[in-house]
Amino acid sequence: MSKGRILVVEDDFDISNMLRIYFSGQGYEVQVAPRGGDALTMTRKQIPSLIVLDIMLPDMNGYDVCRELRTDSRTNHIPIIFLTQKDERSDKIFGLELGADDYITKPFDIEELKLRVQNAIKASERAMLIDSRSNLPMGRLIEDHLRQLMRSDKTWTYIDIKINSFEDFSEVYGFVAGDEVIKFMALLLLEVIEEVGSSDDFLGHPGRDNFIVITHSSDSKRIKDRLVARFDEEVRKHYSFIDRERGYILVPDGRSGERQATLMTLSVGSVSNATHPFSDIREITELAAEDRRRGLGGAENNESSILTQW
């Protein structure tokens, strides 16, 4: 299995060929572009995991290549490591200011370059598994944490949390207001765990209106009660005065013009390995979601586990 795809942008054949042979032997797929324009074309056709980029190229300099990649939404996330003979401090600062992830000067240590490539790819992969609004881990990172816990002898409780009526709120107030609620929810989780949780507790964001807490606290009910109480009190600030006063919002409805929707609330469910032996991750997430739905009297039926979302 490939460790990732590396694009080497280098016009010196000896160097590019050496890097191609070395990193292919390390388990990477390696492509070589001798010109900056070739690199841009190849990147847009097939996104690499990382780009090793020389600055002095025959058609355009590496700074311009980096600038174009960083201003294109399709490529601005790709890690870039400058590998160049330009060793002035000002050159390095300029390259990093353009958004490069690292800057290595020639001659270089191939083992050091390998480690920097590994670290940059890992950091990029991890960043893509963190929700940009909540700054909380998403699917695979949550799964990995659960796997670690299932192999340990620690006692834990998995808490599944859903923001009810979130989609109605976003329909009326727009996606920007919806994103603000997501940020508010993430901050609320952090504050409640700091207040009544434990230092080893884990927070996650598997879906847009779905959050999770994995707590080692002996009193998970206190965490759930505190979350619900604070959410009910503080979420109202995201509504207009009129909607707060009447206690509902009017959602556009193609059939009848408008329909009433309740203000946002939290529904919470949980499972614990103290009372239930688990055989796999899906069992944990599904039982917690089922417990949460029972608290709603079965009103919400569109949830799925982490594994079915990712």
NUZAPA-458754 format. One record per atom (N, C-alpha, C): residue in one letter; x, y, z. Coordinates in pm, whole numbers, plus 32768, in hexadecimal, padded with zeros to 4 digits. Layout:
AXYZ;...
REM end
This chain:
M80547F898000;M800080008000;M8058807D8000;S803A80DA7FA7;S808A81547F9B;S807B81AC8016;K80E981EA803F;K80E7824980AE;K80B682D38082;G80A682E68000;G807B83677FCC;G80C283847F49;R809683F07F08;R80D084167E87;R812184967E99;I819F84937E71;I81F885077E79;I8213853A7DED;L820485BD7DDB;L822985FE7D5E;L82AC86487D74;V831486217D2C;V839786617D34;V83A286C37CBF;V83B087437CDF;V83BC87AB7C78;V844E87D87C77;E849887A37C17;E852A87B57C16;E855E87A37B88;D85AB88067B56;D85DF87FD7ACE;D866687B77AC6;D86A7879E7B37;D872487557B39;D870586BF7B38;F8722867C7AC8;F86FB85F07AB8;F873885977B24;D87B785AE7B46;D87F985587BA8;D87B1855D7C2F;I878B85D67C58;I874685E47CD9;I86BA85A87CD2;S866E85CA7C69;S85E585987C5F;S85E285007C54;N864184C77C0A;N864584367BFA;N866B83F27C7E;M86C8842E7CC7;M86EF83F87D49;M867983FA7DA9;L862D84687DAB;L85B984727E04;L854C840F7DD9;R853B84007D57;R84D783A07D26;R84F983127D52;I857582EA7D40;I859F82637D66;I8595824F7DFD;Y85C482B17E49;Y85C782A47EDB;Y853A829B7F14;F84E482FA7EF0;F845F82FC7F2D;F8406828C7EF6;S841E825E7E7D;S83D781E87E4B;S83FB816F7EA1;G847A81677EC6;G84A680FA7F1D;G846E81037FA9;Q8444817C7FD1;Q840881908056;Q837081778055;G833A81557FE0;G82AC81357FDA;G825281A37FA6;Y828C820C7F6E;Y823D827A7F36;Y8231826C7E9F;E81C482A37E68;E81BC82B87DD8;E81FF833E7DBC;V825783427D58;V82A383BC7D3D;V828F83E67CAC;Q826B84647C99;Q826484A17C15;Q82CB85117C10;V8300852C7B99;V836685937B89;V833785F97B21;A834486797B42;A832786E57AE4;A83A4873C7AD8;P83DE87487A62;P845987987A53;P843F882D7A47;R83C388557A35;R83A188E17A23;R832B89067A7E;G832389847AA4;G82B689B27AFA;G822E89A37ABA;G822489C37A39;G81A589B579F4;G8176892579F0;D81D688C879DC;D81B3883979DE;D817C88127A68;A81BA88487AD0;A819088277B59;A810088557B71;L80DD88CD7B44;L805589007B58;L7FF188AA7B0C;T801288857A92;T7FB888327A42;T7FA587A87A81;M8012876B7AAB;M800A86E67AE7;M7FBD86E97B6B;T7FD087537BB9;T7F8D875C7C3A;T7EF787697C2A;R7ECB87B57BC6;R7E3B87C77BB3;R7DF8874A7B7A;K7E4686F77B35;K7E0E867A7B01;K7E07860E7B6C;Q7E6B860C7BC5;Q7E7285A57C2E;Q7EB585E27CA9;I7E6885F57D13;I7E9986387D8B;I7F0285E17DD2;P7F7D86137DE4;P7FE285C57E2D;P7FD185D57EC5;S800E857B7F0F;S800D85867FA1;S806D85F37FD0;L80D6860D7F80;L813B86707FA5;L818B86967F29;I81BE87127F28;I821187427EBA;I829A876A7EEF;V830287327EB2;V838C875E7ECC;V83AF87BD7E5A;L83CA883B7E7A;L83CD88A47E15;L845288F17E15;D849688ED7DA2;D850C89417D8F;D84DF89CF7D72;I85348A307D8D;I85128ABC7D72;I85418AE57CE7;M85B98ABF7CC1;M85F28AEA7C41;M85CD8A847BD5;L85618AA37B8D;L852E8A4D7B22;L853C8A967A9C;P853D8A4D7A2B;P85588A8D79AA;P84EA8AE97977;D846C8AD4799F;D83FF8B257967;D83C68B8A79C9;M83B98B667A45;M83848BBF7AAE;M83C38B957B31;N83D48BF37B8E;N84178BCB7C09;N83B68B847C69;G83F08B3B7CC6;G83A08AEE7D23;G83468B427D7B;Y836F8BBF7D95;Y831A8C197DE2;Y82948C2D7D9B;D82998C417D17;D821D8C577CCB;D81C88BD97CC7;V82098B657CBE;V81C08AE77CC2;V81778ADA7D48;C81BE8AF57DB4;C81838AED7E3A;C810F8B4F7E47;R81228BC97E15;R80BA8C2F7E1E;R803A8C027DD6;E804B8BCB7D5D;E7FD58B9E7D12;E7F8E8B2C7D58;L7FDB8ACF7D90;L7F9D8A5E7DD7;L7F528A8C7E53;R7F898AEE7E98;R7F4B8B1C7F14;R7ED18B747EFC;T7EC38BAD7E86;T7E4F8C027E69;T7DE18BB67E1F;D7DF48B357E07;D7D908AE07DC6;D7D518A877E30;S7CCD8A917E3E;S7C888A457EA8;S7C9689AE7E97;R7CB389817E1D;R7CC188F17E06;R7D4888BC7E36;T7DAB89157E42;T7E3388E87E60;T7E72892B7EDA;N7E2789867F1B;N7E6789D47F86;N7E8589848004;H7E558908800B;H7E6E88B58081;H7EE9885C8074;I7F2688567FFD;I7F9387F77FE5;I80118826802D;P805187D1807D;P80D187F680BC;P813C88108053;I818A887A8066;I81F5889D800A;I827888AA8058;I82DF88658029;I836588728063;I83C288AA7FF8;F83F88921800F;F845C89567FB4;F84DF890B7FC8;L851C88E37F59;L859F88A17F5B;L85F688EB7EF6;T8652893F7F26;T869189A07ECD;T871F89C47EF9;Q876989FD7E9A;Q87EF8A2F7EB9;Q87EB8ABC7EF4;K87798AFC7EED;K876C8B857F22;K876B8B7E7FBB;D87DA8BA07FF9;D87EA8B8C8089;D87EB8C0C80D9;E87C98C7E809B;E87C28CFA80E7;E874A8CF78145;R875B8D3581B8;R86EE8D3A821A;R86718D7C81DE;S86868DE3818E;S86158E2A8152;S85C88DD080F1;D86118D7680AA;D85CF8D18804F;D85758CB9809D;K85AA8C86810B;K855D8C27815C;K84E18C6A8196;I84F18CE281CB;I847F8D2A8204;I84158D43819B;F84408D6C8123;F83E18D8780B8;F83958D088091;G83DC8C988088;G839B8C1A8065;G83338BF080CD;L83558C00814B;L82F88BDB81B6;L82828C3B81BA;E829B8CBB819B;E822D8D1D8198;E81C98CFC8129;L81F98CC080BE;L819F8C998050;L81468C238075;G81698BE080E2;G81168B70810F;G81588AE88107;A81DB8AE580E7;A82208A6480E6;A82238A2A8174;D822289A6817D;D8222896381FF;D82AF89508235;D8312895081DC;D839C893B8207;D83F98970819C;Y8479898181C1;Y84DD89BA8165;Y856289778183;I8597892D8121;I861588E48133;I8676891180C6;T86F1892880EE;T87558956808D;T87AF88E28060;K87DD88ED7FE4;K883C888C7FAC;K88CA88B77FD1;P892488577FE7;P890E87C57FEC;P88BE879F8068;F887787308062;F881B870A80CD;F8833867A80F7;D8805865B816E;D880B85D381A4;D878B858C817D;I879485228131;I871E84DC80FE;I86C984A2816E;E8708847681DC;E86BB8441824D;E866B84B08291;E86A78526829B;E865F859782D5;E85E885BE827C;L860085C081F9;L859285E0819C;L8522857981AA;K854684F981B6;K84E0849181C6;K848884AB8240;L84C784CF82B1;L847B84E8832B;L84228564831D;R845785CA82DA;R8406864382C7;R838F8627826A;V83A585D58205;V833785AE81AD;V82CE855F81FB;Q82FA84FD8249;Q829C84AD829A;Q824B850582F7;N828F855E833D;N824A85B4839E;N81E78612835A;A820C864882E7;A81B486A582A0;A8137865F826D;I814785E48239;I80D3859A8208;I80778573827C;K80B1854782EB;K805F8522835F;K8013859B8394;A8057860D839E;A8015868783D0;A7FA386B08373;S7FB886A382F1;S7F5086C68291;S7ED98668829B;E7EF485E782A8;E7E88858582B5;E7E38859D8334;R7E7D85BF839F;R7E3785D8841D;R7DE286568413;A7E1886BD83D2;A7DCD873A83C4;A7D4B87248376;M7D4E86C88316;M7CD786AB82C8;M7C70865B8316;L7C978627838A;L7C3A85DC83E0;L7C0C862D8457;I7C2886B08453;I7BF9870C84B9;I7B938769847B;D7B1C877484B5;D7AB687CD847D;D7AE4885D8487;S7ADB88A78419;S7B11892F8414;S7AC089918468;R7A4389708488;R79EF89CB84D8;R79FC89AF856D;S79F5892F8592;S79FB890C861F;S7A8888F58651;N7AE688DD85F3;N7B6F88B68616;N7B7388368669;L7B1287DE8652;L7B0C875F8699;L7B2286EC8637;P7B56867C8669;P7B7086078613;P7AF085D285D3;M7AFF859F8558;M7A8F85638511;M7A9E84CB850B;G7A59848D84AD;G7A4783FC84A7;G7ABA83A384CD;R7B2583A0847A;R7B8E833C8490;R7BD883518513;L7BED83CF853A;L7C3283E985B8;L7BDE83BB862F;I7B5A83C98623;I7B018396868D;I7B0982FE8693;E7B0482C0861E;E7B0E822E8619;E7B9281FD8656;D7BFF823F8632;D7C8282188667;D7C85822186FF;H7C49828C8735;H7C47829C87C7;H7BF4822E8808;L7B83820C87CC;L7B3081A18803;L7B78811B87FF;R7BC281028794;R7C0D8084878B;R7C75807A87FB;Q7CB880E98815;Q7D1B80EA8882;Q7CD780CC8907;L7C638109891F;L7C1D80F3899D;L7BED806389AA;M7BC18028893C;M7B907F9F8942;M7C017F3C8961;R7C7D7F658944;R7CF07F0D8964;R7D267F2789F0;S7CF47F918A32;S7D257FB48AB7;S7CC77F7E8B22;D7CF07F8F8B9F;D7C9B7F638C0E;D7C577FD98C53;K7C55804D8C11;K7C1680C48C4B;K7B7E80B98C43;T7B3C80F98CA2;T7AAB81048C9F;T7A8681888C5E;W7A2981848BFF;W7A0481FD8BB6;W797081FA8B92;T793C82708B74;T78B382808B45;T78B482CF8AC3;Y7870829B8A5F;Y786482DD89DD;Y77DF832789DB;I77E583AC89C8;I776D840089C9;I77548434893C;D76DD84188908;D76B584448882;D765884BC8891;I7677852A884B;I762F85A8885C;I75FF85DB87D4;K758285FF87C9;K754B8636874D;K750686BA8769;I751C871D8710;I74D5879C8718;I7452878D86CC;N73E387878713;N7360877C86D3;N733988008692;S72F787F98620;S72C4886D85D5;S733588C2859A;F73AD888A8592;F741C88D7855A;F740788F684C6;E73D688968479;E73C188AD83EB;E7356891683D3;D72ED89188426;D72878981841B;D72C38A0A8437;F73188A11849E;F735A8A9084BF;F73B08ABF844A;S73FF8A64840F;S74558A8983A0;S74048AB38325;E73918A758311;E733B8A9982A1;E73098B2982AE;V72EA8B538327;V72B38BD9833E;V73228C418349;Y738C8C228393;Y73F48C8583B2;Y746D8C7D8356;G747B8C128308;G74EA8C0782AB;G755E8BB782E3;F75B88B8E8288;F76258B3582B0;F768C8B79830A;V769E8BFD82FB;V76FE8C438351;V76D18C3E83E2;A76508C5983F9;A76198C4F8481;A76218BC084B3;G760C8B5F8457;G76198AD2847E;G76A68AB184AA;D77098AE48462;D77948ACC8488;D77B38B0A8511;E77768B7C852F;E778A8BBA85B2;E77538B628621;V76E58B1E8606;V76AE8AC2866B;V770C8A4C867F;I77498A1B8613;I77AA89AD861D;I782089D88675;K78538A51865E;K78C28A8486AF;K78988A958740;F78208AC78755;F77EB8AD787DD;F77E38A4F8824;M77B389E987DC;M77A589648817;M782B892B883E;A7890893C87E7;A791689088805;A794F894C8881;L793E89CF888B;L796F8A198900;L792689EE897E;L78A389D98971;L785489AC89E3;L788589248A15;L78A188C989BA;L78D5884689E1;L795888538A2E;L79B288A589F9;L7A3388B98A3B;L7A2188F08AC9;E79C889518AD7;E79B389908B5A;E7973892F8BBD;V791388E08B8F;V78CF88818BE9;V793088128C14;I798187E18BB6;I79E287788BDA;I7A4A87B18C3B;E7A72882D8C24;E7AD0886D8C81;E7A93887B8D0B;E7A1188928D0F;E79C988AA8D8D;E79A988298DD9;V797487C48D91;V7942874C8DD8;V797886C98D9D;G79D386D08D3B;G7A0986568D00;G7A8F86328D3C;S7AE085EB8CEE;S7B6685C58D1B;S7BCC85ED8CB1;S7C4A85F08CD7;S7CB3861E8C7D;S7CCB85C08C07;D7C9E85438C11;D7CB284E18BA7;D7C3C84D98B47;D7BD6852B8B5A;D7B5E85228B07;D7B7B854B8A77;F7B3185108A1A;F7B458523898B;F7AC6855E894F;L7AD685C588F9;L7A65860288B5;L7A7085E98820;G79FE85D587DD;G79FF85BF874D;G798785FC8709;H799186088684;H792686468634;H791285F285B6;P78CB857F85C0;P78BC8525854E;P7860855684E0;G780585B084FF;G77A685E2849B;G777F867184B9;R773E86B3845B;R772487438467;R76DD876884E9;D76718724850D;D762887448587;D763B86D985F3;N76A2868885E2;N76BC8619863D;N77468626867C;F774D861A8701;F77CA8622874C;F77D285A987A9;I784C858C87D5;I785C851F8835;I78BF854788A3;V78AA850B8917;V790985168986;V7928848989B4;I79A6846A89C7;I79CD83EC8A06;I7A0D84138A8A;T79C883F68AF6;T79F584268B78;T7A1F83B38BD4;H7A8083D18C29;H7AAC83728C90;H7A79839C8D19;S7A2484028D1B;S79E8842F8D98;S798A83C48DCE;S798483B88E50;S792983578E8F;S789A83888E90;D788484078E6C;D77FE84418E6E;D77DE847D8DE5;S77C884268D83;S77A984568CFC;S7722849C8CF7;K76C784788D51;K764384B88D52;K7650854D8D70;R76AF856F8DC3;R76C485FC8DE4;R76F186498D67;I7745860A8D17;I7773864A8C9B;I76FC865F8C3E;K76A985F88C2C;K763786028BD2;K75D4866C8C01;D75B5866B8C81;D755686CD8CB6;D758B875C8CA8;R760C876D8CC0;R764787F28CB6;R764688238C26;L766587CA8BC8;L766287F08B3B;L75D7881D8B10;V757387CE8B32;V74EA87EE8B09;V74BC88728B47;A74D888858BC7;A74AB88FF8C0C;A74EE897B8BD1;R756F89758BBD;R75B589EA8B88;R758E8A068AF7;F757B899C8AA9;F755489B08A1D;F74CC89F48A17;D746B89C28A64;D73E589FD8A63;D73E98A918A87;E74408AB58AE3;E74478B408B11;E74918B998AAD;E74FF8B668A74;E75588BBD8A28;E753F8BBD8992;V74FC8B55895C;V74E68B5288CC;V74858BBD889E;R74348BF088F8;R73CF8C5388D3;R740B8CD3889B;K74898CF088BE;K74C88D6A888C;K74DE8D6687F5;H74D28CEE87B9;H74E48CE28729;H74648D0086DB;Y73F68D178723;Y73778D3886E4;Y73598DCD86EE;S73008DF98698;S72D18E8386A0;S72788E95871B;F72638F0F8743;F72108F2D87B8;F71838EF587A5;I714D8F05872B;I70C48ED68712;I70BB8E3E8721;D711B8DF786E7;D71178D6486F0;D712C8D35877F;R71838D7987CA;R71988D548857;R71178D6588A6;E70D28DD2888E;E70598DEF88DB;E6FE98D8C88BE;R6FD58D69883F;R6F658D108821;R6F8A8C7C882F;G700D8C5E8837;G70398BD68854;G70398B7887DD;Y70328BAC8765;Y703B8B5A86ED;Y70658BB38678;I70898B6F8607;I70AA8BB9858E;I704C8B8C851F;L703F8BE184B9;L6FEB8BC18445;L70478B9A83D2;V70388B1B83A8;V708E8AE48340;V70438AE382BB;P707F8B15824F;P703C8B1181CD;P70158A8381A7;D6F9A8A758176;D6F6789F18150;D6F1C8A0080CC;G6F4789B98068;G6F0E89C97FE3;G6E7A89A87FDA;R6E4C89538033;R6DC08929802C;R6D62898B806F;S6D8789B980E6;S6D2C8A0F8132;S6D648A9A814C;G6DD38AB9810F;G6E0E8B3C8122;G6E728B408193;E6E488B1F820C;E6EA08B1C8281;E6E718AB282E3;R6ECD8A828332;R6EAA8A26839E;R6EF88A4D841A;Q6EC38A2B848B;Q6F068A4A850A;Q6F6E89DF852A;A6FDF8A0A855E;A704789AD858C;A707789DA8615;T708E897C866D;T70B8899D86F4;T714689D686F4;L71698A1C875E;L71F28A4A876E;L724D89D28787;M72CC89E4876E;M732C8976877C;M73378945880C;T734288C4881A;T735C8883889B;T73C488158884;L73F187D788EF;L744B876688E4;L740386E58908;S7421867B88BD;S73FB85F488E9;S747D85A88901;V747F855A896C;V74FB851B899A;V74E1848989BC;G753A84328992;G753483A689B7;G75C0837689D9;S75CC83068A1C;S765182D78A44;S765382408A58;V76CB82098A50;V76E5817E8A73;V776B817A8ABB;S778081148B0D;S77FC81098B5A;S782E807A8B5A;N78B1806B8B55;N78EA7FE58B5D;N78E47FAD8BEA;A78BA7FFF8C4A;A78A97FCF8CD3;A782E7F758CDF;T77CE7F858C83;T77527F388C8A;T773A7EE28C0F;H778E7EF58BA7;H77757EAD8B2B;H77FB7E8A8AE9;P78147E0B8ACC;P788F7DE68A83;P787A7DFF89ED;F78D77E4189AE;F78C87E628920;F79287E0F88CB;S78F57DE48858;S79457D9387FE;S797F7DE4878B;D793E7E568768;D79747EAA86FD;D79417F39870D;I797B7F9286BD;I795B802186C6;I78CB803C869D;R789C7FFA8634;R781480128605;R77AD7FF98674;E77C67F9486C4;E776A7F758731;E77627FE88793;I77D4802687B0;I77D88098880D;I7786810C87D7;T77A28134875B;T776081AA8722;T76CB8193870D;E76A6811A86E2;E7618810086C9;E75C880F9874A;L760080BB87B3;L75B880B48831;L75AA813D8872;A761181928865;A76088219889B;A759F826B8850;A759C825D87CA;A753882A4877B;A74AC8272879D;E749E81F087B4;E741C81B887DB;E73F081EE8861;D744C81F988BF;D742C82318942;D73FF82C38935;R7443830C88DD;R741D839888C6;R739283A28889;R7374834E8828;R72F0835187E8;R7282832C884A;R729E82D088A4;R723982AC8908;R72148324895D;G7276837A8978;G725983F289C5;G72008452897C;L71F7844488F4;L71A1849988A4;L711D84558882;G710983DE88BA;G708F83968899;G708D83668808;G7104835487CF;G710B83228745;G70F2838C86DD;A70F5840D8704;A70D3847786A5;A713E848B863C;E71BC846F865F;E722984848600;E725983FC85CE;N725783E7854B;N727B83658516;N72E3836B84A7;N732583DD8495;N737F83E98423;N741183E88449;E743183B584C0;E74BD83B384E9;E7500833684B4;S7582833D84A5;S75D082C78482;S764D82C484D5;S7689825184DD;S77028246852E;S7777828684E9;I77E582968532;I785F82CF84F9;I788A8280847E;L788381FD8487;L78B781AB841A;L786481B8839C;T77E281D083A7;T779181DE8330;T779C826A82F5;Q77CE82CB8342;Q77E18351830D;Q7866835D82C6;W78C8830982E9;W794F831982B1;W79778299826A;
REM end
